[in-house]
Amino acid sequence: GAVVSQHPSRVICKSGTSVKIECRSLDFQATTMFWYRQFPKKSLMLMATSNEGSKATYEQGVEKDKFLINHASLTLSTLTVTSAHPEDSSFYICSAETGVYNSPLHFGNGTRLTVT
Amino acid sequence: QKEVEQNSGPLSVPEGAIASLNCTYSDRVSQSFFWYRQYSGKSPELIMSIYSNGDKEDGRFTAQLNKASQYVSLLIRDSQPSDSATYLCAVSHTGNQFYFGTGTSLTVIP
């Protein structure tokens, strides 16, 4: 149980275009989802916390107008990287918690974004 | 002070040995503790959860929690080359806030 599906797994886009990444909880309802970014050989960096039906909470230094997060249902959150630039190339990972007390975070498989 | 601290390593152990990974946390009200394994280029996967003081065993993995000393450890017995990965310690206070350490890189040498 507690499966998180993330798509696409890899995407290559041209500089200036936008990319949407989907994160779905397949067998549970996720009130809260989290978006992370990870550069090679670096640690996870929390970008934002996404709550169903409300605006996402962004970490300091993360541009909310560049990284648009929508959590319109209890099973789907999306991250859109707008006007992507090569420096946005990274590994983006979503995670979700089941809402059960003391339950762990469950991660999607990640999306490798390359901006050319 | 960071919420969760781990020695970044790298930690190298020979195949068959015990690998010991340590983690300390700063907030005494932390209630839930998790170990994740992350292979290079992959996302983290949960390997252990622990909530009470003491040891919790699952196969070759043993998680140890000492709330008084605010540390969590992970022991991997009979280490295998396939255990080579980065191990992330995570701590939760309220269930919807999770704090991750920077991870310890483990290499098991055949």
Interface residues (C-beta under 8 A of the other chain):
Chain A: Q6 T31 T32 F34 S43 L44 L46 T49 F91 I93 E97 G99 Y101 N102 S103 P104 L105 H106 F107 G108 N109 G110 R112
Chain B: Q31 S32 F34 Y36 G41 K42 S43 P44 E45 L46 S49 Y51 L88 A90 S92 G95 N96 F98 F100 G101 T102 G103
